[in-house]
Amino acid sequence: MDRIPQQKNAQQSKQLQARRAKRKRQALQRLLILLAVTFVLGFLLGLFIGSRKDHTLNFIMEPNATETTSALDENLPWNLTLVNFQYALEKEFAPAELEQLNADYSIDSRVVNAAKNMIDTALSEDINITIVSAYRGYEYQSDLFDKKVQRLIDEENYSVDQAREEAAKVVAYPGTSEHQLGLALDLVDSDHRELDESQENTAAYQWLKEHCHEYGFIVRYPNGKTDITGIIYEPWHFRYVGEEAAKVIMEKGITLEEYLQDYYH
């Protein structure tokens, strides 16, 4: 009579052990799946963070991707060279001769006297103008562009393509900056150095807008012309084009692109 309960107990013990082993296998399987999922998610997160935070990323497209044409047109005089999102300078381009405008900035030597005379004349009329940018090489422009793109990605959650497109409206794409040409100056009121539209309300801008053409300069990116220039309104950016062209451009309120279209085509 005792053998039946013993057999029954042994059978129940085996069944219990089997259930425990099954539960252990299932637990191990779930753990392995969890570890695998965690690894994959961690890997993807690492890629995402790395793409957003690695400031060594180069956002500059290959030259053939910019769909630009050489800015150096033999049919145009040097002072009317058109540089914009369609007409680019080569990476190696630099003015034939640079000359110091002051202790911090240099420009094309052919423009130095005109720029100095303009700023000195303004000062004689109690208008204080400060230079905040002049000649910038390709590499320097590339660095500015990359940093702007990265800020848009980090702060505005833009994709790389969106950030690149938006950045180009504010910071000229490398090779398409007039600063590389050596004929552009960023000028602000000494008492108001913000590079935004508020600059147009300063005494410096009002004076420059009225008199810059007398020295061969123009407001290169006027208000309401972004569809033509590809650049936002910049009441601080002045470009040398020579007195003859500057007079026409400023009197008519047109852009360099429109001037060349009307007078050179």
C-alpha positions as CSV (number, residue, x, y, z in Angstrom):
1,M,0.0,0.0,0.0
2,D,3.0,2.4,0.7
3,R,4.4,2.1,-2.8
4,I,1.6,4.0,-4.5
5,P,1.9,7.2,-2.5
6,Q,5.7,7.0,-2.9
7,Q,5.4,6.7,-6.7
8,K,2.9,9.5,-6.7
9,N,5.2,11.8,-4.7
10,A,8.1,11.0,-7.0
11,Q,6.0,11.8,-10.0
12,Q,4.8,15.1,-8.5
13,S,8.4,16.0,-7.6
14,K,9.6,15.4,-11.2
15,Q,6.7,17.5,-12.5
16,L,7.6,20.3,-10.1
17,Q,11.2,20.2,-11.1
18,A,10.2,20.3,-14.8
19,R,8.0,23.3,-14.2
20,R,10.8,25.1,-12.4
21,A,13.2,24.3,-15.2
22,K,10.7,25.5,-17.8
23,R,10.3,28.8,-15.8
24,K,14.0,29.2,-15.6
25,R,14.4,28.7,-19.4
26,Q,11.6,31.2,-20.1
27,A,13.1,33.7,-17.7
28,L,16.5,33.3,-19.3
29,Q,14.9,33.7,-22.8
30,R,13.2,36.9,-21.7
31,L,16.4,38.2,-20.2
32,L,18.3,37.5,-23.4
33,I,15.6,39.3,-25.4
34,L,15.7,42.2,-23.1
35,L,19.5,42.5,-23.3
36,A,19.3,42.3,-27.1
37,V,16.7,45.0,-27.3
38,T,18.6,47.2,-24.9
39,F,21.8,46.8,-26.9
40,V,20.1,47.7,-30.2
41,L,18.3,50.7,-28.6
42,G,21.6,51.8,-27.0
43,F,23.4,51.5,-30.3
44,L,20.8,53.5,-32.2
45,L,20.7,56.1,-29.4
46,G,24.4,56.4,-29.6
47,L,24.3,57.0,-33.3
48,F,21.6,59.6,-32.9
49,I,23.4,61.5,-30.2
50,G,26.7,61.3,-32.0
51,S,25.2,62.8,-35.2
52,R,23.7,65.7,-33.2
53,K,26.6,66.5,-30.9
54,D,29.7,65.7,-32.9
55,H,30.9,69.1,-33.9
56,T,33.5,67.6,-36.2
57,L,30.8,66.7,-38.6
58,N,31.2,68.4,-42.0
59,F,27.9,69.8,-43.3
60,I,29.5,71.1,-46.5
61,M,28.3,69.3,-49.6
62,E,30.6,68.3,-52.4
63,P,31.1,71.0,-55.0
64,N,28.9,69.3,-57.6
65,A,26.1,69.1,-55.1
66,T,25.8,72.8,-54.8
67,E,24.8,73.3,-58.4
68,T,26.8,76.5,-58.7
69,T,28.7,78.1,-61.5
70,S,32.1,79.9,-61.3
71,A,31.7,83.4,-60.0
72,L,34.7,84.6,-62.0
73,D,33.1,85.8,-65.2
74,E,35.7,87.3,-67.6
75,N,33.0,89.6,-69.0
76,L,32.6,91.4,-65.7
77,P,35.0,93.9,-64.2
78,W,36.5,92.7,-60.9
79,N,34.4,95.1,-58.8
80,L,31.1,93.6,-60.2
81,T,32.0,89.9,-59.6
82,L,28.7,88.2,-58.7
83,V,29.0,85.8,-55.8
84,N,25.8,84.2,-54.5
85,F,24.1,80.8,-54.2
86,Q,24.3,80.3,-57.9
87,Y,27.8,81.6,-58.6
88,A,30.6,80.3,-56.3
89,L,34.2,81.0,-55.8
90,E,36.7,78.2,-55.8
91,K,37.9,77.0,-52.4
92,E,41.4,78.3,-53.1
93,F,40.3,81.7,-54.2
94,A,41.7,84.7,-52.4
95,P,42.0,88.4,-53.5
96,A,45.2,89.1,-55.4
97,E,46.4,91.4,-52.6
98,L,44.9,92.0,-49.2
99,E,45.6,95.1,-47.2
100,Q,44.9,95.8,-43.5
101,L,41.9,98.0,-43.0
102,N,42.6,98.3,-39.3
103,A,44.3,96.1,-36.7
104,D,41.7,93.3,-37.0
105,Y,40.5,93.2,-40.5
106,S,41.8,93.2,-44.1
107,I,40.1,93.6,-47.5
108,D,41.1,93.7,-51.2
109,S,43.7,96.4,-51.4
110,R,41.8,98.2,-54.2
111,V,39.0,98.9,-51.8
112,V,40.9,100.0,-48.7
113,N,41.0,103.8,-49.4
114,A,37.3,103.9,-50.3
115,A,36.4,102.1,-47.1
116,K,38.6,104.2,-44.9
117,N,37.4,107.4,-46.4
118,M,33.7,106.4,-45.9
119,I,34.2,105.5,-42.3
120,D,36.4,108.6,-41.5
121,T,33.9,110.9,-43.2
122,A,31.1,109.4,-41.1
123,L,33.2,109.9,-38.0
124,S,33.7,113.6,-38.9
125,E,30.0,113.9,-38.8
126,D,29.7,112.2,-35.4
127,I,28.7,108.9,-36.8
128,N,30.6,106.1,-35.2
129,I,30.9,103.0,-37.3
130,T,32.5,99.7,-36.2
131,I,33.8,97.0,-38.6
132,V,32.7,93.5,-37.4
133,S,33.8,91.5,-40.4
134,A,35.8,91.9,-43.6
135,Y,37.7,89.4,-45.7
136,R,37.0,85.8,-44.7
137,G,38.6,82.8,-46.3
138,Y,36.8,79.6,-47.4
139,E,37.8,77.6,-44.4
140,Y,36.7,80.3,-42.0
141,Q,33.4,80.5,-43.8
142,S,33.0,76.7,-43.7
143,D,33.5,76.8,-39.9
144,L,30.8,79.5,-39.5
145,F,28.4,77.5,-41.7
146,D,29.0,74.3,-39.9
147,K,28.4,75.9,-36.5
148,K,25.2,77.5,-37.7
149,V,23.9,74.2,-39.0
150,Q,24.8,72.4,-35.7
151,R,23.0,75.1,-33.7
152,L,19.8,74.6,-35.8
153,I,20.0,70.9,-35.3
154,D,20.6,71.1,-31.5
155,E,18.3,74.0,-30.7
156,E,15.5,73.7,-33.3
157,N,15.5,69.9,-33.9
158,Y,16.1,70.4,-37.6
159,S,17.2,67.6,-39.8
160,V,20.7,68.0,-41.4
161,D,19.1,68.9,-44.8
162,Q,16.6,71.4,-43.2
163,A,19.4,73.0,-41.1
164,R,21.7,73.3,-44.1
165,E,19.0,75.0,-46.1
166,E,18.0,77.4,-43.3
167,A,21.6,78.2,-42.4
168,A,22.4,79.3,-45.9
169,K,19.8,82.1,-45.6
170,V,21.8,83.6,-42.8
171,V,25.4,82.4,-43.2
172,A,26.5,82.2,-46.9
173,Y,27.4,78.8,-48.1
174,P,31.2,78.4,-48.3
175,G,32.3,79.7,-51.7
176,T,29.3,81.9,-52.0
177,S,30.3,84.5,-49.5
178,E,31.3,88.0,-50.7
179,H,33.6,88.1,-47.7
180,Q,35.8,85.6,-49.5
181,L,35.9,88.0,-52.4
182,G,37.4,90.7,-50.2
183,L,34.9,93.3,-51.3
184,A,32.4,93.1,-48.4
185,L,32.3,94.7,-45.0
186,D,29.9,94.1,-42.1
187,L,29.4,97.6,-40.5
188,V,27.4,98.4,-37.4
189,D,26.8,101.4,-35.2
190,S,29.4,101.5,-32.4
191,D,26.6,101.9,-29.9
192,H,24.5,99.0,-31.3
193,R,26.3,96.0,-32.5
194,E,23.5,93.6,-33.0
195,L,23.5,91.8,-36.4
196,D,19.7,91.9,-36.9
197,E,17.1,94.1,-38.5
198,S,17.3,96.6,-35.6
199,Q,20.5,97.8,-37.1
200,E,18.5,99.7,-39.7
201,N,17.3,102.1,-37.0
202,T,20.8,103.2,-36.0
203,A,22.4,106.5,-37.0
204,A,25.3,104.5,-38.6
205,Y,23.0,102.6,-41.0
206,Q,20.9,105.7,-41.9
207,W,24.1,107.5,-42.8
208,L,25.6,104.6,-44.7
209,K,22.4,104.0,-46.7
210,E,22.4,107.7,-47.8
211,H,26.1,108.0,-48.5
212,C,27.7,104.6,-49.1
213,H,27.3,104.9,-52.9
214,E,29.5,107.9,-52.9
215,Y,32.4,105.6,-52.0
216,G,31.4,102.7,-54.3
217,F,29.5,100.6,-51.7
218,I,25.9,99.3,-51.7
219,V,23.5,97.7,-49.2
220,R,24.0,94.3,-50.7
221,Y,21.0,92.5,-49.1
222,P,18.2,95.0,-49.0
223,N,14.8,94.3,-47.4
224,G,12.3,92.4,-49.5
225,K,14.9,91.0,-51.9
226,T,15.6,87.6,-50.3
227,D,14.0,85.8,-53.3
228,I,16.6,87.3,-55.5
229,T,19.7,87.4,-53.3
230,G,19.0,84.2,-51.4
231,I,20.1,86.0,-48.2
232,I,17.9,87.6,-45.5
233,Y,17.7,91.3,-45.1
234,E,21.1,92.4,-43.7
235,P,21.4,96.2,-43.0
236,W,25.0,95.7,-41.9
237,H,26.4,94.1,-45.0
238,F,28.0,96.5,-47.5
239,R,29.6,95.5,-50.8
240,Y,32.0,97.5,-53.0
241,V,30.9,97.7,-56.6
242,G,32.4,101.0,-57.7
243,E,30.8,104.4,-57.6
244,E,29.1,104.2,-61.0
245,A,27.2,101.0,-60.3
246,A,26.6,101.9,-56.6
247,K,24.9,105.1,-57.6
248,V,22.4,103.3,-59.9
249,I,21.8,100.4,-57.5
250,M,21.1,102.6,-54.5
251,E,19.0,105.2,-56.3
252,K,16.8,102.5,-57.9
253,G,16.7,100.3,-54.8
254,I,17.7,97.2,-56.7
255,T,20.2,94.4,-56.1
256,L,23.5,93.6,-57.8
257,E,21.8,90.7,-59.5
258,E,19.2,93.0,-61.0
259,Y,21.8,95.6,-62.0
260,L,23.8,93.0,-63.9
261,Q,20.7,91.7,-65.5
262,D,19.7,95.2,-66.7
263,Y,23.1,96.4,-67.7
264,Y,25.2,93.4,-68.7
265,H,22.7,91.1,-70.6
